[in-house]
Amino acid sequence: MNKTRNLTIQCVAVFVMFLGIGWWVGREYERAYPEPVKTYQGRWVEDMKKVGDFWSVGYLEVMGK
């Protein structure tokens, strides 16, 4: 009876370990892949425009807003 009990405890421990590893991998996967980036439809305008303290050589003119 003692061998059966030890084997059962070991099987439960391995199962819980795999559940923990699966939870940890899933959590890391969520951190590595954030929400998708927004995309805009528009046209690229080659023009000098001041943005804060810097000058840009072009910008995206968003259509339909």
Secondary structure, DSSP 8 states (H G I E B T S, - for coil): -HHHHHHHHHHHHHHHHHHHHHHHHHHHHHHHS-S------EEEEEEEEEETTEEEEEEEEES--
